[in-house]
Every structure is written in C-alpha cells, then in structure tokens.
Amino acid sequence: MKHFLIAFLLFGTLSYAQQPPKVLIVTAHPDDETSFPVTVFKITHDLKGTVDLALMTDAQGGFNGSELGSVYYGYSLTDSVVGRERLPAIRKQELMNAGKIMGIRNYFFFDQKDDLYTQDEKPYAGGQLWDVAYIQKRLDQILSKENYDFIFVLLPHSEQHGHHKTASLMALRAAQRYQGTKKPIVLAGGWVVTGNTPMHFEQLEGYPETRILKEAPVFTFNRSVKFGHRDLLTYKIVSDWVIAEYKSQGDVQENLIHRGDVETFRYFAINPKEGVAKTQALFDALKATPYPH
C-alpha cells in the first residue's frame, strides 16, 4: 500500500510537470486573491502552470481603512469622492504588482461598479446593479478560448461580501454553461487560522450550484511548512510579499498577514466526480518543495 501511495503521488507530480495546469481566478476586488496567494505562486513557479484573473468590479470602493494609503499615495483616499476617483487605477495597479509576484499572466477587467459593502448578493447576481448579460457573455468567451483546467473563486458563505458571492456565482454558472470537451473544475478557496478546522459549509442558501460535494476532501496547502537552510523559511514570505502590495488597503495588512496559515479549497458538486482525483493530484504536486532542507 505504501509503495502504491508513493507511486500515485509521483504520478501526480510528474503528470503536472508534463501538462502544467491552467487556472482562471474569478474575484470581485483586487486583494481577494490574497486568500490563496501561495497556491497560485506554486502553480506558476513550481508546476510551470498558467494563471489568469478575471476581476468583476472597477475597484472604486475600499476607501475606508485607507488612512496610511493616503499618506503613501498622496491623495485623501478616505474621502469617498477622491477615493472613488483615484482607487480604480491605484487598486488595479496594486493587483498587477501582486500578480507579478504570484506569476499571473493575464487580467480581464469587467468594471462592474464597486458601490458599497453589503452581504446581499441579490441585486448583483439578479442583474439590477451589475450587467449580468455582459459578464456571462465575456466569461463564456474567455472559457471557450482558454480551455482552463480549474477555476478558483472565494467560498460563497452567507457572511461573505455580496460582490464576492456574485463573482463566485458567475463563475459557477459559466462552468455549467461551458460546452467544451474539458469542463473546468471550480474550487472555492479561502484560508483558516492555524489549528482550526475549515468553516462548515454545504451551500449558499437559495443557490444549488454552490453545493459542495460531500464525498470530496477539503484540499489544502500549508504556508507554514519549513524548508531551506536550517528550515529558516516558510511560504508565509510569499504571502507577505503579495499582501504588502496592497498599500491602499490597510485592513488587508492588519487583518490577513500571518493570520491564516492553511489555504483551503472546496470541491463543488457541479464538478464531475472523476475530477476529484485530478484535483488531488494537483494538491499533492503542490506539496513538493523544490528546495533542500
């Protein structure tokens, strides 16, 4: 059994070395991808995969908590008028700076209005506040052209921002509509604090497409695993690099940095059951560290 497991893990690692994974991240705001930056970094750097990112909003929100960002950029970003004027360009540049670290290749900007914080997704997913027809058409075009293996979204739990939930719903529905021979596997990403178990989640009420496949494991990557000379390094370093790029968003640095060590991914039930093995092979390959201890 031990030899079989070793062979399975080796096969998974080699298969991704030969066929690097291709991933699309679908998020609402710049910095949402800081929930799983190390997974992205290892896909692009260790597995030589390709990662693109589709950003739903125009990023004009986020001016609350920008006191130090105002000092850094020289604009009064906490003023809602100034913030809404300046933040779209600032936050998109921050995203691309962070993306350079993670190895993100392409960005698709959908520019839906980043209006306010709310946990109500209905006005956005229902098309009252966002142009859902445009989002659907463009996502369909991107998926058809790029032929992704995986789509990463944020876990659409009830306490999430309504924009986050809607971005995840748009991605799930695009995967359901996809008519290609290889449907992309949609995974819900997030993180947990060291020692805690992942949040219990079955589905977002009212949206059956968000149901999680109960038989599938929660796939994880632990940023705190030590490696390198005298085990002095961990992948928290990469997370620090990424989060530090978001200087306009003080709450990101204050509340996310080193708070969550384990990046987690849930497997949606809309995905084919045979895709669980493919997903497991990806995360097994990611656990390999190409640096000596």
ZAMARGU-4260 file (C-alpha; in steps of 0.2 Angstrom, whole numbers, plus 5000, padded with zeros to 4 digits):
<rodrens>
0) 5000/5000/5000 | 5014/5012/5005 | 5023/5009/4988 | 5006/5012/4979 | 5004/5028/4988
5) 5021/5034/4983 | 5018/5029/4965 | 5002/5039/4965 | 5010/5054/4972 | 5024/5053/4960
10) 5012/5051/4945 | 5003/5066/4950 | 5018/5077/4952 | 5025/5070/4935 | 5009/5072/4926
15) 5008/5091/4931 | 5026/5093/4926 | 5022/5086/4908 | 5005/5095/4907 | 5006/5111/4918
20) 4989/5116/4925 | 4979/5131/4918 | 4969/5141/4930 | 4957/5156/4930 | 4954/5166/4946
25) 4937/5175/4947 | 4936/5188/4961 | 4927/5204/4964 | 4940/5215/4971 | 4959/5217/4970
30) 4966/5208/4985 | 4953/5195/4986 | 4966/5183/4979 | 4976/5185/4995 | 4966/5171/5002
35) 4976/5159/4992 | 4992/5168/4985 | 5004/5154/4989 | 4994/5141/4979 | 4994/5152/4964
40) 5013/5156/4966 | 5017/5137/4967 | 5006/5133/4952 | 5015/5146/4941 | 5033/5144/4948
45) 5035/5126/4953 | 5022/5117/4941 | 5025/5130/4927 | 5007/5132/4925 | 4997/5147/4919
50) 4985/5158/4930 | 4974/5172/4923 | 4962/5183/4934 | 4945/5190/4930 | 4941/5205/4941
55) 4922/5209/4942 | 4922/5226/4950 | 4930/5243/4945 | 4938/5244/4962 | 4932/5261/4967
60) 4927/5255/4984 | 4939/5251/4998 | 4942/5269/5004 | 4938/5265/5022 | 4954/5260/5031
65) 4965/5270/5018 | 4972/5282/5031 | 4990/5276/5028 | 4987/5273/5010 | 4983/5291/5008
70) 5000/5296/5016 | 5008/5284/5004 | 5000/5289/4988 | 4997/5307/4992 | 4978/5308/4990
75) 4965/5309/5003 | 4958/5291/4999 | 4947/5291/5014 | 4937/5304/5006 | 4924/5295/4996
80) 4924/5307/4981 | 4943/5307/4980 | 4944/5288/4984 | 4931/5283/4970 | 4941/5294/4958
85) 4958/5288/4962 | 4956/5270/4968 | 4952/5261/4952 | 4969/5265/4944 | 4978/5263/4961
90) 4970/5246/4966 | 4971/5238/4949 | 4990/5243/4948 | 4992/5235/4966 | 4983/5219/4959
95) 4996/5218/4945 | 5010/5221/4956 | 5004/5207/4967 | 5001/5197/4952 | 5019/5199/4946
100) 5024/5190/4962 | 5011/5176/4960 | 5015/5174/4942 | 4998/5179/4935 | 4998/5180/4916
105) 4983/5190/4910 | 4970/5201/4918 | 4952/5203/4912 | 4943/5218/4919 | 4924/5218/4920
110) 4922/5235/4928 | 4906/5232/4937 | 4903/5246/4950 | 4911/5243/4967 | 4897/5253/4976
115) 4896/5248/4994 | 4898/5234/5007 | 4883/5223/5008 | 4881/5204/5011 | 4866/5204/5000
120) 4871/5197/4983 | 4853/5198/4975 | 4854/5215/4967 | 4871/5210/4958 | 4868/5192/4954
125) 4850/5197/4949 | 4856/5210/4936 | 4849/5225/4945 | 4866/5233/4949 | 4878/5223/4938
130) 4877/5219/4919 | 4875/5201/4921 | 4872/5198/4902 | 4889/5206/4899 | 4898/5196/4912
135) 4890/5180/4906 | 4895/5183/4888 | 4913/5188/4892 | 4916/5174/4904 | 4909/5162/4891
140) 4921/5169/4878 | 4936/5168/4890 | 4932/5150/4895 | 4930/5145/4877 | 4946/5152/4871
145) 4957/5147/4885 | 4952/5130/4890 | 4956/5130/4908 | 4958/5115/4920 | 4952/5124/4935
150) 4943/5140/4941 | 4947/5147/4958 | 4933/5158/4967 | 4930/5163/4985 | 4919/5152/4996
155) 4902/5160/4994 | 4897/5158/5013 | 4882/5168/5020 | 4893/5181/5028 | 4904/5185/5013
160) 4903/5202/5004 | 4888/5202/4991 | 4901/5205/4977 | 4911/5190/4982 | 4896/5179/4982
165) 4891/5186/4965 | 4908/5183/4957 | 4908/5165/4963 | 4890/5163/4956 | 4895/5170/4939
170) 4910/5158/4938 | 4900/5143/4943 | 4886/5147/4931 | 4899/5149/4917 | 4907/5132/4921
175) 4889/5125/4920 | 4886/5133/4903 | 4903/5128/4896 | 4901/5116/4881 | 4919/5111/4878
180) 4926/5094/4880 | 4935/5098/4896 | 4925/5107/4909 | 4935/5117/4921 | 4934/5111/4939
185) 4928/5125/4950 | 4936/5126/4968 | 4931/5138/4982 | 4946/5145/4990 | 4950/5153/5007
190) 4961/5151/5022 | 4960/5145/5040 | 4969/5150/5056 | 4982/5138/5061 | 4975/5124/5072
195) 4957/5127/5067 | 4946/5116/5055 | 4939/5124/5040 | 4922/5133/5041 | 4907/5121/5039
200) 4899/5124/5023 | 4887/5115/5012 | 4880/5128/5001 | 4874/5146/5000 | 4855/5145/5003
205) 4845/5148/4988 | 4859/5143/4976 | 4860/5125/4972 | 4875/5127/4961 | 4885/5132/4976
210) 4883/5115/4984 | 4899/5106/4990 | 4902/5088/4985 | 4902/5079/5002 | 4912/5065/4997
215) 4927/5076/4991 | 4940/5081/5004 | 4945/5099/5008 | 4961/5102/4998 | 4974/5111/5007
220) 4991/5120/5006 | 5000/5124/5022 | 5010/5140/5021 | 5020/5137/5037 | 5029/5121/5031
225) 5048/5125/5034 | 5061/5122/5021 | 5078/5129/5016 | 5094/5131/5025 | 5091/5126/5043
230) 5072/5126/5040 | 5073/5145/5041 | 5060/5149/5028 | 5041/5146/5025 | 5029/5151/5011
235) 5022/5165/5023 | 5036/5175/5015 | 5027/5174/4998 | 5010/5179/5006 | 5019/5194/5014
240) 5026/5200/4998 | 5009/5199/4990 | 4999/5207/5004 | 5012/5221/5005 | 5007/5227/4988
245) 4990/5232/4993 | 4996/5248/5002 | 4979/5257/4999 | 4970/5244/5009 | 4976/5245/5027
250) 4964/5232/5034 | 4972/5219/5022 | 4989/5220/5030 | 4982/5222/5048 | 4969/5208/5047
255) 4976/5195/5035 | 4995/5195/5036 | 5000/5179/5046 | 4983/5176/5052 | 4979/5161/5041
260) 4992/5148/5038 | 4982/5135/5028 | 4975/5139/5011 | 4959/5128/5008 | 4949/5123/4993
265) 4932/5115/4992 | 4925/5105/4978 | 4908/5110/4971 | 4896/5096/4967 | 4893/5103/4949
270) 4910/5097/4945 | 4912/5079/4938 | 4916/5067/4952 | 4931/5060/4942 | 4938/5077/4944
275) 4942/5074/4962 | 4957/5063/4958 | 4964/5077/4946 | 4962/5090/4960 | 4970/5078/4972
280) 4985/5076/4960 | 4987/5095/4959 | 4987/5097/4978 | 4999/5083/4980 | 5011/5090/4967
285) 5010/5107/4976 | 5016/5100/4992 | 5033/5095/4985 | 5046/5109/4989 | 5060/5111/4977
290) 5072/5117/4990 | 5083/5107/5001 | 5081/5106/5020
</rodrens>
